[in-house]
Amino acid sequence: MSESVTLPLHMRRDGFDPDPELAKLRDGEGVRRVHTPFGVDAWLVSRHADVREVLGDATRFSNAHTMRFQPVGRQYDEEELRRMRAGNLLAFDPPEHTRLRRILTPEFTMRRMRRLEPRIHEIVDAHLDAMEHAGAPADLVSAFALPIPSLVICELLGVPYGDRGEFQRRTGALLDISLPVEERQAASLEQRAYMAGLVARAQADPGEDMLGMLVREHGADLSADELVGIAGLLLLAGHETTSNMLGLGTLALLRHPDQLDLLRKEPERIGAAVEELLRWLSIVHSGTSKLTTTDVELSGVRIPAGELVMCALPAANRDPAFLADPDRLDITRGDLGHVAFGHGVHHCLGAPLARMEMRIAFPALFARFPGLRETGTAPRFRSFNVVYGLSAFEVAW
């Protein structure tokens, strides 16, 4: 069976671009009922204005109530679901979400992130040194794009970097919809058990990392289950998203040499370039699904209460009603309000960290290897993954 038939519509891509069928949906009816990988139907929202409305209204579009939709496979009882939800910001609405977010937000302020900046430079330079020493060709994913965000988030959270192979294997399984649901559920339980061990060690002897800080400063406010959920979400989101942006973003710039040349001539454009790459690539296909708490209308389509709603972020970020010539990569645009990091109360908590890593890593890579190029071996796209990107990308210089 071909990918275009197997993959749900919101995950279909044509290289860097959303599938033409997604553009057709956005420019046509705007909202359509589709089948999801979870075994239930949902309403797929594709226009930029509608997506912002859904993401910006936690009252009519609830995150918390979606937990009642369990995929085929093992069914969890109420207590298991409660423990699995605990600490996961994406599984709550205000005010519960607000409480967790207020505890974590100070750790992701730009001021706090700037403290990490020298260490991120060191990590990037060390991996570039290793690439240069090993010589070309190199797999940019395994040598650069994946290890840098992994090491940063490990140091930030207090996760032993030596464990990265195992947690990357588990998160890879969690996000791969081509795997049997039972295998994905087993990986989820394994990951939870691993994080529970880290939390127990932090509670016994809190260090200077984020887990230690949470135990010291908020130990009375956060249960062990909440600490496990927080750490698990941050670990997964902290390395999967940024690593795929680094790999796919490098390929995008190499295939748009005019944009890469402009960035080299005017390095002060790196912030705007990162925003445009985030918009143009939109590596998170949909974010979390929502449940309507009342009847709603989007683009003239009535959606009853109690229905699942999903947002097609790549289609929204390429909406011609949002910006002109949306399919063109143009690093002079800057941030015009893309939804690559979401919108509203669930806007990505780690966005300042992700932006900083990209603003450091892209210029360093192209400065170290001015002749960076593809080798001719076709990059491998991660088509069946919840986070889009590359599984392999061979480069030379």
C-alpha positions as CSV (number, residue, x, y, z in Angstrom):
1,M,0.0,0.0,0.0
2,S,1.4,3.4,-0.9
3,E,2.2,6.1,1.7
4,S,-0.4,8.4,0.3
5,V,-3.1,5.8,1.2
6,T,-1.6,4.7,4.5
7,L,-0.8,8.0,6.0
8,P,-3.5,10.2,7.5
9,L,-4.1,13.3,5.5
10,H,-2.6,15.7,8.0
11,M,0.7,13.8,7.9
12,R,1.2,13.6,4.2
13,R,4.1,15.5,2.7
14,D,5.8,15.9,-0.7
15,G,9.3,16.5,0.4
16,F,9.3,19.9,2.2
17,D,5.7,20.6,1.2
18,P,2.3,19.6,2.6
19,D,0.5,17.1,0.4
20,P,-1.4,18.9,-2.5
21,E,-4.6,17.4,-1.0
22,L,-4.1,19.4,2.1
23,A,-3.7,22.6,0.1
24,K,-6.9,21.7,-1.8
25,L,-8.7,21.2,1.5
26,R,-7.5,24.6,2.9
27,D,-8.3,26.5,-0.3
28,G,-11.7,24.7,-0.6
29,E,-14.0,23.7,2.2
30,G,-11.3,24.5,4.9
31,V,-12.6,21.8,7.4
32,R,-13.2,18.1,6.7
33,R,-14.0,15.0,8.7
34,V,-11.2,12.5,8.4
35,H,-10.1,9.2,9.9
36,T,-7.2,9.3,12.4
37,P,-4.5,6.8,13.4
38,F,-6.3,6.5,16.8
39,G,-9.2,4.6,15.2
40,V,-11.7,7.4,15.5
41,D,-12.8,10.2,13.2
42,A,-11.8,13.9,13.7
43,W,-12.4,17.3,12.0
44,L,-9.3,18.5,10.3
45,V,-8.9,22.3,10.3
46,S,-6.5,23.7,7.7
47,R,-6.8,27.5,7.4
48,H,-4.5,29.8,9.4
49,A,-7.3,31.9,11.0
50,D,-9.3,28.8,12.0
51,V,-6.2,27.0,13.4
52,R,-5.4,30.1,15.6
53,E,-9.0,30.2,16.7
54,V,-8.9,26.5,17.8
55,L,-5.5,26.8,19.5
56,G,-6.4,30.1,21.2
57,D,-9.7,28.9,22.8
58,A,-9.1,26.3,25.5
59,T,-12.7,26.7,26.7
60,R,-14.5,25.5,23.5
61,F,-11.6,23.3,22.3
62,S,-10.4,21.2,25.2
63,N,-7.2,19.2,25.6
64,A,-8.2,17.5,28.9
65,H,-11.3,15.7,27.6
66,T,-9.4,14.0,24.7
67,M,-8.0,11.4,27.1
68,R,-11.3,9.6,27.0
69,F,-10.5,8.5,23.4
70,Q,-8.2,5.5,23.8
71,P,-6.7,3.9,20.8
72,V,-7.1,0.3,20.0
73,G,-4.7,-1.9,21.9
74,R,-4.4,-2.1,25.7
75,Q,-7.2,-0.2,27.5
76,Y,-6.1,1.7,30.6
77,D,-8.3,2.0,33.7
78,E,-9.1,5.4,35.3
79,E,-6.2,5.2,37.8
80,E,-3.7,4.4,35.0
81,L,-5.0,7.2,32.9
82,R,-4.8,9.6,35.8
83,R,-1.2,8.7,36.5
84,M,-0.3,8.9,32.8
85,R,-1.8,12.3,32.5
86,A,-0.1,13.7,35.6
87,G,2.4,16.5,34.8
88,N,1.7,16.4,31.1
89,L,0.8,20.0,30.2
90,L,-0.7,18.9,26.9
91,A,-3.3,16.8,28.8
92,F,-4.8,19.7,30.8
93,D,-6.9,22.9,30.4
94,P,-6.8,25.9,32.7
95,P,-6.7,26.1,35.6
96,E,-4.8,22.8,36.1
97,H,-2.6,23.6,33.1
98,T,-2.0,27.1,34.4
99,R,-0.7,25.7,37.7
100,L,1.9,23.5,36.0
101,R,2.9,26.1,33.4
102,R,3.4,28.7,36.1
103,I,5.9,26.4,37.9
104,L,7.9,25.7,34.7
105,T,7.8,29.0,32.8
106,P,10.6,30.6,34.9
107,E,13.0,27.9,33.7
108,F,12.4,28.8,30.0
109,T,12.6,32.6,30.1
110,M,15.1,34.2,27.7
111,R,17.1,35.3,30.7
112,R,17.5,31.8,31.9
113,M,18.2,30.5,28.4
114,R,21.0,33.0,27.9
115,R,22.8,31.3,30.8
116,L,22.8,28.2,28.7
117,E,24.2,30.0,25.6
118,P,27.9,29.4,26.3
119,R,27.3,25.7,26.9
120,I,25.3,25.3,23.7
121,H,28.2,27.0,21.8
122,E,30.6,24.4,23.4
123,I,28.3,21.5,22.5
124,V,27.9,22.7,18.9
125,D,31.6,23.3,18.4
126,A,32.5,19.9,19.9
127,H,30.3,18.1,17.4
128,L,31.6,20.1,14.5
129,D,35.2,19.2,15.6
130,A,34.2,15.5,15.7
131,M,32.7,15.8,12.2
132,E,35.8,17.5,10.8
133,H,38.1,15.0,12.4
134,A,36.1,12.0,11.1
135,G,36.0,13.5,7.6
136,A,33.5,13.5,4.9
137,P,31.0,12.0,4.1
138,A,29.0,12.3,7.3
139,D,25.4,11.6,8.3
140,L,24.3,15.0,9.4
141,V,21.5,13.5,11.5
142,S,23.6,11.2,13.7
143,A,26.7,13.4,13.8
144,F,25.1,16.8,14.3
145,A,21.3,17.3,14.3
146,L,20.3,14.7,16.8
147,P,23.1,14.7,19.4
148,I,23.2,18.4,20.0
149,P,19.6,19.0,21.2
150,S,19.8,15.6,23.0
151,L,22.9,16.7,25.0
152,V,21.4,20.1,25.8
153,I,18.1,18.7,27.1
154,C,19.9,15.9,29.0
155,E,22.1,18.5,30.8
156,L,19.1,20.8,31.4
157,L,17.0,18.1,32.9
158,G,19.7,16.0,34.6
159,V,19.3,12.9,32.4
160,P,22.5,10.8,32.0
161,Y,23.7,11.4,28.4
162,G,24.8,7.8,28.3
163,D,21.2,6.7,28.4
164,R,20.4,8.6,25.2
165,G,20.4,5.6,22.9
166,E,17.7,3.9,24.9
167,F,15.5,7.0,25.3
168,Q,15.9,7.9,21.7
169,R,14.8,4.4,20.8
170,R,11.7,4.6,23.0
171,T,10.7,8.1,21.8
172,G,11.2,7.0,18.2
173,A,8.8,4.1,18.8
174,L,6.3,6.3,20.6
175,L,6.1,8.7,17.6
176,D,6.2,6.2,14.8
177,I,2.6,5.5,13.7
178,S,3.6,2.7,11.4
179,L,4.3,0.5,14.5
180,P,1.6,-1.6,16.1
181,V,-0.2,0.3,18.8
182,E,0.9,-2.3,21.4
183,E,4.5,-1.7,20.6
184,R,4.1,2.1,21.0
185,Q,2.2,1.6,24.3
186,A,5.0,-0.7,25.6
187,A,7.6,2.0,24.7
188,S,5.5,4.6,26.6
189,L,5.4,2.4,29.7
190,E,9.1,1.8,29.5
191,Q,9.8,5.5,29.2
192,R,7.6,6.2,32.1
193,A,9.4,3.7,34.3
194,Y,12.8,5.1,33.3
195,M,11.7,8.7,34.1
196,A,10.3,7.4,37.5
197,G,13.7,6.1,38.3
198,L,15.3,9.5,37.5
199,V,12.7,11.3,39.6
200,A,13.2,9.0,42.6
201,R,17.0,9.7,42.4
202,A,16.3,13.5,42.2
203,Q,14.0,13.3,45.2
204,A,16.7,11.5,47.2
205,D,19.5,13.8,46.1
206,P,18.4,16.9,44.1
207,G,21.1,18.3,41.9
208,E,21.5,21.7,40.1
209,D,19.5,20.6,37.0
210,M,15.8,21.3,36.4
211,L,14.6,18.1,38.0
212,G,16.6,18.9,41.1
213,M,15.3,22.5,41.1
214,L,11.7,21.2,40.8
215,V,12.1,18.9,43.7
216,R,13.8,21.5,45.9
217,E,11.5,24.4,45.1
218,H,8.2,22.7,44.3
219,G,8.5,19.3,46.0
220,A,5.4,20.1,48.1
221,D,3.4,21.2,45.1
222,L,4.2,18.4,42.6
223,S,3.6,14.7,43.1
224,A,6.0,12.1,41.9
225,D,3.7,11.3,39.0
226,E,3.6,14.9,38.0
227,L,7.4,15.1,38.1
228,V,7.6,12.0,35.9
229,G,5.1,13.5,33.4
230,I,6.9,16.9,33.2
231,A,10.3,15.3,32.8
232,G,9.0,12.8,30.1
233,L,7.3,15.5,28.1
234,L,10.3,17.9,28.2
235,L,12.8,15.1,27.3
236,L,10.7,14.0,24.3
237,A,9.9,17.5,23.0
238,G,13.3,18.8,23.8
239,H,15.3,16.6,21.5
240,E,12.9,15.4,18.8
241,T,11.7,18.7,17.5
242,T,14.9,20.7,17.4
243,S,16.9,17.8,16.0
244,N,14.5,17.5,13.1
245,M,14.5,21.2,12.5
246,L,18.4,21.2,12.3
247,G,18.5,18.3,9.8
248,L,15.6,19.4,7.6
249,G,16.5,23.1,7.9
250,T,20.0,22.4,6.7
251,L,18.7,20.5,3.7
252,A,16.2,23.3,2.9
253,L,19.0,25.9,2.9
254,L,21.3,23.8,0.7
255,R,18.4,23.4,-1.8
256,H,17.8,27.2,-1.7
257,P,21.3,28.5,-2.3
258,D,20.1,32.0,-2.8
259,Q,18.7,32.1,0.8
260,L,21.8,30.5,2.2
261,D,24.0,33.0,0.4
262,L,21.9,35.9,1.8
263,L,22.3,34.4,5.3
264,R,26.0,34.1,4.9
265,K,26.3,37.7,3.6
266,E,24.0,39.1,6.3
267,P,24.4,36.8,9.4
268,E,22.2,39.2,11.4
269,R,19.2,37.6,9.6
270,I,19.6,34.3,11.5
271,G,16.7,35.1,13.8
272,A,14.4,35.8,10.8
273,A,15.8,32.7,9.0
274,V,14.9,30.5,11.9
275,E,11.3,31.8,12.0
276,E,10.9,31.3,8.2
277,L,12.3,27.8,8.4
278,L,9.9,27.0,11.3
279,R,6.9,28.3,9.2
280,W,8.0,26.7,5.9
281,L,8.8,23.3,7.3
282,S,6.2,23.0,10.1
283,I,7.7,19.7,11.3
284,V,4.9,19.1,13.9
285,H,2.0,18.0,11.7
286,S,-0.9,18.8,14.0
287,G,0.0,19.2,17.7
288,T,-2.5,17.7,20.1
289,S,-6.0,17.0,19.2
290,K,-8.9,18.9,20.9
291,L,-12.4,18.0,22.0
292,T,-15.3,20.4,21.3
293,T,-17.1,21.3,24.5
294,T,-20.0,23.0,22.6
295,D,-21.2,23.2,19.1
296,V,-18.8,25.4,17.0
297,E,-18.6,26.7,13.5
298,L,-15.4,27.0,11.5
299,S,-15.2,28.2,7.9
300,G,-19.0,27.8,7.7
301,V,-18.8,24.1,8.9
302,R,-20.7,23.2,12.0
303,I,-18.9,20.8,14.4
304,P,-21.1,19.3,17.2
305,A,-20.0,19.2,20.8
306,G,-18.0,16.1,21.8
307,E,-16.1,15.8,18.5
308,L,-12.3,15.6,18.0
309,V,-10.6,18.5,16.2
310,M,-7.1,18.4,14.7
311,C,-5.1,21.3,13.2
312,A,-3.1,20.9,10.0
313,L,-0.2,23.2,11.0
314,P,1.8,22.9,7.6
315,A,-1.3,23.9,5.7
316,A,-2.1,26.8,8.0
317,N,1.5,28.1,7.8
318,R,1.3,28.0,4.0
319,D,-2.1,29.7,3.8
320,P,-2.2,32.4,1.1
321,A,-4.7,34.3,3.3
322,F,-2.0,34.5,6.0
323,L,0.9,35.7,3.8
324,A,1.8,36.3,0.2
325,D,3.5,33.6,-1.9
326,P,3.5,31.2,1.1
327,D,5.1,28.3,-0.7
328,R,8.4,30.2,-1.2
329,L,11.1,30.0,1.4
330,D,12.1,33.7,2.1
331,I,14.3,34.4,5.1
332,T,13.6,38.1,4.9
333,R,10.0,37.6,6.1
334,G,10.8,37.1,9.8
335,D,8.1,36.0,12.3
336,L,4.7,37.0,10.9
337,G,2.7,34.9,13.3
338,H,3.3,31.3,12.3
339,V,1.8,28.5,14.3
340,A,4.8,26.1,14.2
341,F,5.1,26.4,18.0
342,G,1.3,26.3,18.4
343,H,-0.7,29.3,19.8
344,G,-2.5,30.2,22.9
345,V,-2.1,28.6,26.4
346,H,-0.3,25.6,24.9
347,H,2.2,27.6,22.9
348,C,5.5,25.6,23.1
349,L,7.1,26.2,26.5
350,G,10.6,25.3,25.1
351,A,10.4,27.7,22.1
352,P,13.1,30.1,23.5
353,L,15.5,27.1,23.9
354,A,14.7,25.7,20.5
355,R,15.2,29.1,18.8
356,M,18.5,29.6,20.7
357,E,19.9,26.2,19.6
358,M,19.0,26.9,16.0
359,R,20.4,30.4,16.0
360,I,23.7,29.0,17.2
361,A,23.9,25.7,15.3
362,F,23.0,26.8,11.7
363,P,25.6,29.6,11.5
364,A,28.3,27.5,13.1
365,L,27.7,24.6,10.7
366,F,27.9,26.7,7.6
367,A,30.9,28.7,8.9
368,R,32.8,25.5,9.7
369,F,32.0,23.9,6.4
370,P,31.6,26.6,3.7
371,G,31.4,23.9,1.0
372,L,28.8,21.8,2.7
373,R,26.8,19.9,0.2
374,E,24.7,16.8,-0.4
375,T,26.6,13.8,-1.6
376,G,24.0,12.5,-4.0
377,T,22.7,9.9,-1.7
378,A,19.0,10.8,-1.3
379,P,18.1,11.9,2.3
380,R,15.6,9.7,4.1
381,F,12.4,11.5,5.2
382,R,10.6,10.3,8.3
383,S,7.1,10.1,6.8
384,F,5.4,8.0,9.4
385,N,6.6,10.0,12.4
386,V,4.5,12.4,14.5
387,V,7.5,14.8,14.2
388,Y,8.5,15.2,10.5
389,G,12.2,15.2,9.6
390,L,15.0,13.2,8.2
391,S,16.3,9.8,9.5
392,A,19.5,10.1,7.5
393,F,21.1,12.9,5.5
394,E,24.6,12.4,4.0
395,V,26.8,15.5,3.5
396,A,30.3,16.3,2.4
397,W,32.4,19.5,2.3
